[in-house]
Amino acid sequence: MVSYKRLNPEDIQFSNAVLLEEPRVLEPEQASLLPWRPPCSVTTGLLVIGCLLMLLCGGWLLGTVFWLHAPTNLQPHKPPPPAQTGVNNTAAASRHEACSLVPEAWRFDCYPERGVVVTRELCEARNCCFIPTSNSSFSVTRPSGKNGIPWCFYPPDFPSYSLVSIKDTSLGQKGTLVRKVKTYYPADILILEVEIRYETDTRLRVRITDPSNPRFEVPISVPTATKKAERPEYTVELSKEPFGLIVKRRSTGALVNTTVAPLFYADQFLQFSTSLPSQFIYGLGEHRSTFLHDVQWNTLTLWARDVPPMVWTSLHLEHFSHTDIIFLLTVYVILQPAPALTWRTVGGILDFYIFLGPDPGSVIEQYVEVIGFPSMPIYWALGYHLCRWGYNTSDNTWEVVKTMRNSGIPQDVQWNDIDYMDRFMDFTFDSTNFATLPELVKDLHAHDQRYVMILDPGISSTQPEGSYWPYDEGLKRGVFIKDAEGKTLIGKVWPGLTAYPDFSDDVTHEWWYDNLQRFHQKVPFDGLWIDMNEPSNFLDGSTNGCPSNSIENPPYTPGVLGGLLRGKTVCATAQQKQSIHYNMHSLYGLMEAKASASALKRIVAKRPFVISRSTFPSQGMYSGHWLGDNRSQWKDLYTSIAGMLTFNLLGIPLVGADICGFGGETQEELCVRWTQLGAFYPFTRNHNSIDKKPQDPTAFSPLARTAMQQALLLRYSLFPVLYTLFHHAHVHGHTVARPLMFEYPNDARTYGIDKQFLWGKSLLVTPVLEPGADYVDGYFPEGLWYDYYTGDSVRSKGEEVRCHAPLDKINLHLREGSVIPTQTPNLTLWVSSGQPLHLVSSLSDNGSATGDLFWDDGESIDTYETNQYAYIIFMVSQKTMKSQVLHNNVEASYITVESASFYGVKEKPSRVLVNSQDAQFTYRTNQVLSVAALGLNLSQNFTISWM
């Protein structure tokens, strides 16, 4: 659902509104401007979780392993020192010479404010170097997007903090930092405490705090280390003057070096910079971009914002890099070609982790262990979802469902957008146009299908007293966000004037549950779609505006769209249970998801299904995510892959884009290709906007309809694979949709690939992303690959391969050494998941392969944690497949293994034995051996051998 039509988007240019305000007098230094509230977590240290992850996977700097093994002298981690010069006649001449010797790539911006024409006088007033460049991509007025080489940058001797004392602790070290020279931002905190915790052998935590005054910390539970790592794979060096942190991997050298630029720690301006061991940077939250970030003066703002996907614009979440800085405040990330990275934020503390890996997948596992493992989805979450804004009636919605069934097209879930509501009000439905909604939901359930409805956080505040329980009861319980004066803050969204629930308050969670429970008695929904939860507002702040102070207009405002923290959201000064909104803004979607997941568990007593637009680190514990209101364009089809891969790095594997595009009119070819790609999104939903032509599969020609049907049936046949991948994500922190570089970290050609991806380690997906194509070029890393459909082999030296791709085909290849379980697909996963298994093995040259299967009832909560599951591994070697039941459960006894295919059997067998009994088989000239009519019980070990 869009709201940005109402926002008058600034076309990605930053508003001049700030410049039109009265000049702001900066307030004198005083106690912290940012009110502190006790964190809700029992964990003492909350986070701004550490960001950097430059560890190999950097920012997830995940690029990885390859650079980690490179000789350290090939990757400078610090700018070269200025050359020695003769004595100059004047200090100014000497200073100018020192400035000119700073290489362009190592110039750290001293004047980051936007909308300011940076002159020599302004720059030198900050005691910084001023050297204009001829870089055509740079504008001194700093339009949004890439900035280019800074004209105003820090000189080598710019004052910073000094480390004046250091002592050992049970977990590492603790020291005192002192700044003697104040900066150009108000309210410098001149004395700081730095604590270095050697938490595990592969995890280092660094906290820089104000020892005199508590400051806001992100209310997320993180692991509490109880003893110092015994054999850390890293060393830590501390520079005393100026203070800096140098972290080195014992085996390869420097990962982090913060001595490259001064440390800032003012009340509303915190900044540190570090060199990076590589230019391969990944992660850094939700932005429309390529998977591999550009380090050529690239700037990224992390501030939840209601806006459609646009280049250089912050979207719906606040994630940081793979060592994820979990700040909750506005964060600005600057990448520069040194390579180096700068983190800049407007409050809180500096608290970050560095994860050592050593490989990209291990980095993500270590990161997810800190922020929380994603939940195991309910089985139907992995089916095909259908939605649109503009069904207009429940009968129209129902008709689409019936047409899908009659066409034999799989569908597990039907959704409705806000048009089901009575005047767009939560917890209501239109009794005229959606009168048959309860009956529709009952019909869905009768056909083993499910229903998901949208909810926005804004609660209508203008209904007659006593007529709208959610608002009346919310006022009574005090659940709404307050303005600076303590009154209910009123904004405006779809139902008109609205109040916003404060999900940082447990009282609000209970009120939310009560509303959902009451509505569930009328419409027995199965899952929730929580939208507009940045939170979005059609106004800037509130109906009464916002106060004029340093919270609303901080000394430094990062590049948020519109130039104002309150732009299209609530006032930064708004009061919430745990802190002011200035601190809590980007946590809003996470806290709503937590409340929603908790309520659903109580209502349906099954795994909750929640999809959220706004997200934050640890979101995967409570919800999935869709990639926002995209458009029906080929470029959106392509960029969805980068978004999907990035969210898998961020610990939110249940993710996908609106198939066929949300805004604009789709075309048949685009919708076919998007459905094929979408069949491999972890979360697959077709959704489009109001007043647009229908784009469900039945709306197109028979040829297109059949192509979409085949793609979805393919997905359903692979359900056992996908379900098992989600199990590993839930238990181990693995990715589901996976970048090729994760599996091939020594192959530099995989580092930038975002037109292909893997499911787990075995299935390579190569979609068509351009119109009019009947072939696609894909990169195949070195090794043996098999066409999934035929078993034909492709032996690659690490090269691009042209694949035939007619309109009804998406290319899918199996990596050598894999065993995957599949099923005969049906119209719902409830039916499909009960079908017999077909095992597909892709043998390596030595005839080996491995695979696994996780199986449970698909919907009960915590089946792994309570041992209510089956786990089976499959191994092939020396012409024999063996299954081994490592953990058994009654659910496995309901499934049989009916057939098996082996790709890459070099010679035709003379016999095939199943549990030592002769069996019929077929052998094709492309070296595919198939055995059918097996009837093997999955819960019992078995063997299949040939000779």
C-alpha positions, -999 to 999 in steps of 0.1 A, spaced: 0 0 0 14 34 -9 12 65 10 39 84 -7 15 100 -32 4 120 -2 40 129 7 49 150 -23 82 133 -25 111 156 -30 124 136 -60 153 125 -40 165 160 -35 168 173 0 143 200 11 154 235 17 129 237 46 156 238 71 172 268 54 140 287 56 136 284 93 147 311 117 184 308 125 188 285 155 208 295 185 227 265 197 221 258 234 249 260 259 266 228 270 245 211 296 234 177 307 227 153 279 200 165 255 189 130 250 168 118 279 178 84 292 153 56 300 162 23 316 166 -2 287 138 -28 285 163 -56 281 176 -75 310 210 -74 293 231 -47 307 246 -36 274 224 -26 247 236 -18 215 243 3 189 256 -30 178 287 -29 162 290 -19 131 320 -23 112 323 -57 103 349 -52 82 360 -83 90 358 -99 59 325 -96 53 326 -62 58 298 -42 62 290 -67 61 321 -64 44 315 -96 36 333 -97 5 356 -117 19 377 -144 26 398 -135 -3 411 -103 10 416 -118 44 442 -140 30 459 -113 9 493 -100 22 486 -71 44 511 -49 26 488 -50 -5 460 -33 14 470 -1 32 449 6 62 462 40 70 469 70 47 505 74 39 523 98 62 530 133 48 565 135 32 591 154 51 594 190 40 617 218 46 610 245 71 584 269 58 584 306 64 549 306 79 527 282 98 500 287 71 523 276 44 533 246 64 497 237 71 487 241 35 515 218 24 505 192 50 469 193 38 480 190 1 498 158 10 467 140 22 457 117 -6 422 124 -20 410 89 -11 419 95 25 402 129 30 376 126 57 348 152 55 350 180 80 319 198 69 292 172 64 262 195 67 239 195 37 224 226 21 255 246 29 279 262 4 312 253 20 337 282 16 373 284 26 363 307 55 337 282 69 361 253 65 391 270 81 369 282 110 368 246 119 406 243 116 403 220 86 419 218 52 402 234 22 412 221 -12 386 223 -40 387 195 -65 377 193 -101 356 161 -95 325 168 -116 304 145 -94 308 168 -64 287 198 -56 295 221 -27 258 224 -20 257 186 -15 227 173 -34 215 139 -23 234 109 -37 271 107 -40 291 136 -26 325 132 -42 358 141 -28 354 165 2 368 200 -3 369 205 35 387 177 53 405 170 86 442 178 87 466 151 101 469 170 134 432 177 140 426 173 178 410 141 190 408 122 222 438 108 241 440 76 260 452 87 295 447 54 314 441 17 307 436 -13 330 428 -49 325 394 -63 333 379 -98 335 367 -95 299 395 -74 284 404 -38 290 389 -5 302 404 29 297 397 67 300 397 90 270 401 128 274 396 155 248 414 187 256 402 208 226 364 212 220 350 206 186 327 227 165 296 209 177 280 218 210 281 198 242 313 178 237 316 150 262 352 156 272 358 125 293 348 90 279 352 55 290 363 28 265 357 -8 272 371 -36 251 355 -70 256 371 -102 242 338 -120 242 347 -150 221 376 -161 200 358 -147 169 338 -118 185 352 -85 198 330 -59 214 339 -22 219 319 2 239 326 40 242 304 56 268 300 87 290 311 76 325 293 106 341 258 104 326 238 74 313 229 78 276 203 60 256 211 24 245 192 3 221 167 -20 240 177 -53 224 189 -83 243 224 -94 234 246 -122 247 264 -114 280 300 -127 280 311 -141 314 348 -147 307 375 -135 284 382 -154 252 411 -178 257 424 -180 222 411 -150 202 418 -149 165 425 -112 168 448 -88 185 439 -53 197 463 -24 197 455 10 212 469 42 200 472 67 229 477 100 211 455 104 193 433 76 206 427 48 181 417 12 179 436 -12 157 422 -47 154 442 -73 135 434 -108 125 463 -129 137 466 -147 104 463 -118 79 466 -84 95 446 -53 101 408 -53 100 400 -21 117 421 11 122 403 40 137 433 63 138 426 75 103 403 103 114 394 120 147 368 106 171 338 129 178 316 123 209 293 153 214 258 150 229 242 150 194 271 142 171 291 110 174 315 100 146 343 76 141 361 64 110 381 33 101 401 20 73 388 -12 57 408 -42 46 389 -43 12 367 -24 -11 341 -52 -10 313 -39 12 278 -54 17 248 -50 39 242 -15 54 204 -17 55 177 -12 30 186 10 0 179 5 -36 213 -4 -49 235 -32 -61 244 -60 -37 280 -49 -36 282 -13 -24 301 13 -43 329 28 -22 334 58 -45 322 84 -20 289 67 -14 267 79 14 238 60 30 213 72 55 198 47 79 165 62 91 132 45 86 112 64 60 79 59 42 91 62 6 91 39 -24 124 23 -34 146 51 -49 184 52 -54 203 69 -26 173 71 -4 168 55 30 138 31 30 120 13 57 147 1 81 176 7 101 203 -19 97 239 -14 96 266 -34 83 276 -68 90 289 -62 121 260 -44 124 259 -13 143 226 -14 159 222 22 166 187 32 170 193 67 159 198 83 126 230 70 112 249 81 82 274 59 66 301 72 43 321 49 21 353 62 4 378 46 -19 407 45 5 389 21 13 374 36 45 341 39 63 327 66 86 298 61 110 280 92 120 250 94 144 231 120 164 230 104 199 232 73 220 266 56 225 292 39 204 288 1 209 300 -22 181 311 -57 174 337 -71 151 332 -107 139 361 -127 126 344 -153 106 367 -166 90 343 -170 60 313 -149 50 288 -175 62 305 -177 96 303 -139 100 266 -140 95 262 -168 120 282 -149 146 262 -117 139 228 -135 141 239 -151 174 242 -116 188 209 -100 174 188 -132 177 181 -161 153 152 -157 129 120 -176 138 110 -208 120 81 -199 97 48 -217 96 47 -240 66 22 -220 46 43 -189 48 65 -205 21 36 -209 -3 23 -185 -29 6 -153 -16 -18 -132 -36 -29 -96 -29 -39 -63 -44 -50 -29 -33 -83 -25 -50 -102 -57 -49 -129 -33 -36 -152 -61 -24 -149 -95 -7 -168 -111 -35 -142 -99 -60 -114 -112 -37 -133 -145 -35 -137 -147 -72 -99 -145 -78 -94 -173 -53 -119 -195 -71 -104 -187 -105 -69 -196 -92 -82 -230 -80 -101 -237 -112 -69 -229 -132 -49 -253 -112 -25 -226 -100 -10 -231 -65 -20 -206 -38 -17 -209 -1 -26 -174 11 -51 -146 1 -45 -111 14 -65 -78 15 -51 -43 15 -68 -14 33 -99 -14 11 -114 -42 33 -116 -17 62 -145 5 72 -132 40 64 -96 27 66 -99 21 104 -80 -8 120 -99 -37 135 -130 -30 113 -143 -43 79 -166 -27 55 -200 -42 62 -213 -33 28 -185 -41 3 -168 -68 24 -199 -83 40 -189 -118 29 -154 -115 43 -160 -139 72 -174 -165 48 -145 -160 24 -121 -168 52 -140 -199 62 -139 -210 26 -102 -205 25 -98 -226 56 -120 -253 41 -95 -255 11 -64 -256 34 -57 -219 25 -50 -190 48 -60 -153 51 -37 -123 59 -50 -88 65 -32 -54 66 -30 -32 97 -15 3 100 -5 16 134 -24 49 131 -57 47 151 -85 70 141 -90 97 168 -121 114 154 -149 89 159 -177 97 183 -169 88 218 -179 53 226 -182 42 190 -146 30 183 -132 7 210 -95 7 198 -92 45 204 -114 48 234 -97 19 252 -63 31 241 -69 65 257 -81 48 289 -50 27 291 -26 55 280 -11 35 251 -6 63 226 26 83 219 25 117 236 37 150 224 63 171 242 35 185 265 23 151 275 -8 151 253 -18 124 228 1 132 196 -22 134 166 -10 128 131 -27 119 99 -28 88 78 -54 69 58 -84 71 83 -77 108 88 -65 122 121 -48 94 141 -30 85 173 0 62 173 4 33 197 36 33 217 48 -3 212 77 3 236 52 -1 264 41 -35 275 6 -21 282 3 -13 245 12 -49 236 -17 -61 258 -41 -36 242 -29 -47 207 -36 -83 216 -71 -74 229 -79 -56 196 -67 -85 175 -85 -111 196 -118 -91 193 -115 -88 156 -104 -125 152 -138 -135 166 -154 -118 136 -128 -125 109 -106 -155 118 -74 -142 101 -42 -163 101 -15 -137 98 -7 -100 98 7 -75 74 19 -45 93 25 -15 71 31 22 75 52 15 106 82 38 102 59 53 115 44 71 85 25 104 88 10 125 61 20 155 82 54 166 94 53 158 131 17 164 143 -13 186 138 2 210 163 36 210 147 67 203 168 87 223 193 116 243 180 146 230 198 178 210 194 159 176 194 138 185 164 166 205 148 199 189 159 232 206 153 238 181 126 210 164 106 220 135 84 206 132 49 171 121 56 147 126 28 131 160 33 159 172 55 139 170 87 138 142 113 101 148 117 95 147 79 64 125 73 67 109 107 60 120 143 79 147 162 114 137 174 104 152 208 74 128 211 73 109 243 74 71 245 76 47 274 113 40 270 126 73 256 118 102 233 110 93 196 143 109 186 159 77 201 131 53 193 121 62 157 136 33 137 127 8 164 90 13 158 85 -14 132 105 -39 153 84 -33 184 51 -35 165 63 -68 150 72 -81 184 37 -71 198 20 -87 167 39 -120 168 32 -123 206 -5 -117 201 -8 -142 172 8 -169 193 -18 -164 219 -47 -162 194 -40 -190 170 -16 -210 192 7 -216 162 38 -201 148 29 -164 140 31 -150 105 39 -113 104 53 -93 74 65 -58 82 76 -29 61 99 -12 87 126 -34 102 155 -32 126 182 -57 138 166 -87 154 134 -83 133 138 -118 120 129 -132 154 93 -118 149 86 -111 113 95 -113 76 98 -83 53 87 -73 19 109 -48 -1 84 -20 -2 62 -4 -29 82 -12 -60 72 -5 -96 64 -27 -126 97 -22 -143 125 -44 -154 150 -26 -132 129 -33 -102 129 -70 -111 167 -69 -111 172 -48 -79 149 -71 -59 177 -97 -59 201 -74 -41 174 -66 -16 166 -102 -10 203 -111 -5 209 -82 18 181 -91 41 194 -126 43 226 -112 56 207 -91 81 191 -121 97 157 -117 80 155 -145 56 117 -144 50 119 -117 24 107 -109 -11 95 -82 -34 61 -76 -48 59 -99 -78 51 -82 -111 55 -48 -94 32 -28 -72 31 6 -89 24 11 -126 10 -13 -152 29 -46 -156 34 -63 -190 28 -100 -196 64 -108 -203 76 -89 -172 51 -106 -150 60 -141 -163 97 -135 -157 90 -119 -123 68 -149 -113 97 -172 -122 122 -152 -101 96 -147 -73 91 -185 -71 126 -184 -56 121 -155 -32 120 -170 3 87 -150 7 67 -150 -26 38 -126 -30 21 -110 -60 7 -76 -51 -3 -45 -71 -19 -11 -66 -53 4 -68 -67 13 -102 -43 -9 -120 -51 -39 -142 -52 -73 -124 -19 -91 -125 -26 -125 -108 -16 -154 -130 -51 -159 -143 -53 -124 -158 -29 -133 -187 -29 -153 -218 -29 -191 -217 8 -193 -226 18 -168 -198 -6 -185 -173 10 -219 -180 45 -205 -176 36 -189 -142 18 -221 -131 49 -241 -139 71 -218 -119 49 -220 -89 46 -258 -91 84 -259 -93 85 -239 -60 60 -262 -43 80 -293 -54 111 -278 -37 93 -271 -4 113 -298 15 145 -280 4 132 -245 13 118 -257 47 151 -273 56 170 -241 47 147 -221 70 155 -246 98 192 -240 94 185 -202 94 165 -206 126 190 -228 144 224 -218 130 219 -184 114 225 -195 79 212 -176 49 184 -191 28 188 -171 -4 226 -169 -6 251 -149 -26 275 -169 -47 305 -154 -29 294 -171 3 301 -205 -13 330 -193 -34 349 -168 -13 381 -174 -32 366 -166 -66 367 -128 -70 343 -130 -99 315 -139 -76 319 -108 -53 297 -85 -73 271 -110 -87 235 -100 -80 218 -113 -111 221 -149 -98 219 -165 -64 218 -198 -46 192 -215 -24 215 -228 3 247 -242 -11 232 -264 -38 206 -247 -62 218 -220 -86 191 -197 -99 197 -178 -131 167 -157 -140 160 -137 -171 160 -100 -161 157 -83 -195 128 -81 -220 128 -100 -252 154 -125 -242 153 -163 -249 186 -170 -234 205 -158 -203 242 -156 -195 251 -168 -161 284 -173 -142 291 -208 -131 319 -211 -105 345 -238 -111 332 -273 -108 305 -296 -121 269 -284 -124 238 -302 -135 207 -289 -152 180 -295 -126 154 -305 -151 174 -329 -172 205 -339 -153 227 -327 -182 261 -317 -168 280 -284 -172 317 -285 -163 330 -250 -157 364 -235 -152 348 -205 -136 332 -189 -166 300 -175 -180 277 -199 -197 248 -191 -221 217 -209 -211 186 -214 -232 157 -195 -216 124 -196 -234 95 -177 -218 83 -208 -199 117 -216 -182 138 -203 -154 173 -218 -154 181 -239 -123 212 -259 -118 224 -283 -91 259 -281 -77 279 -312 -76 279 -331 -44 243 -323 -34 212 -344 -24 179 -325 -24 145 -339 -14 115 -329 -35 78 -337 -37 50 -338 -62 34 -304 -60 -2 -296 -55 -24 -265 -51 -16 -260 -15 14 -268 7 -8 -287 31 -15 -312 3 20 -310 -13 38 -316 20 21 -349 24 33 -363 -9 61 -389 -12 96 -377 -16 118 -379 -47 155 -376 -40 178 -359 -65 215 -365 -62 241 -346 -82 273 -365 -79 308 -350 -78 335 -366 -99 344 -390 -71 307 -401 -69 299 -384 -36 270 -362 -25 253 -352 7 220 -336 17 195 -334 46 159 -329 55 142 -313 85 106 -323 90 79 -315 116 42 -307 117 48 -274 100 30 -252 125 36 -259 161 58 -235 181 94 -244 190 94 -279 176 131 -280 174 135 -267 209 111 -293 223 125 -322 201 93 -326 181 110 -330 148 127 -354 125 161 -348 109 175 -371 83 208 -369 63 215 -385 30 250 -396 19 262 -410 -14 296 -425 -19 311 -456 -36 279 -461 -56 257 -463 -25 232 -439 -10 225 -442 27 200 -424 48 206 -418 85 178 -407 108 196 -385 133 165 -375 151 131 -392 147 96 -381 151 62 -395 141 59 -369 114 86 -387 94 66 -419 94 38 -402 74 62 -396 44 77 -422 21 106 -420 -3 91 -431 -36 119 -424 -61 154 -413 -66 175 -399 -94 213 -398 -95 230 -373 -119 265 -381 -130 265 -419 -128 293 -425 -153 285 -460 -164 252 -479 -168 247 -502 -138 240 -538 -142 220 -540 -109 204 -516 -85 197 -528 -49 173 -511 -24 179 -524 11 198 -553 -5 168 -562 -27 169 -559 -65 150 -530 -80 139 -518 -114 158 -488 -128 164 -467 -159 196 -451 -172 198 -423 -197 227 -415 -220 232 -382 -201 243 -403 -172 211 -401 -151 201 -431 -131 165 -433 -118 149 -457 -94 111 -456 -88 84 -474 -68 107 -475 -37 80 -472 -9 107 -465 17 97 -452 51 115 -419 58 117 -426 95 139 -457 89 174 -459 75 177 -472 40 203 -478 13 202 -476 -25 232 -490 -43 242 -499 -78 269 -520 -95 
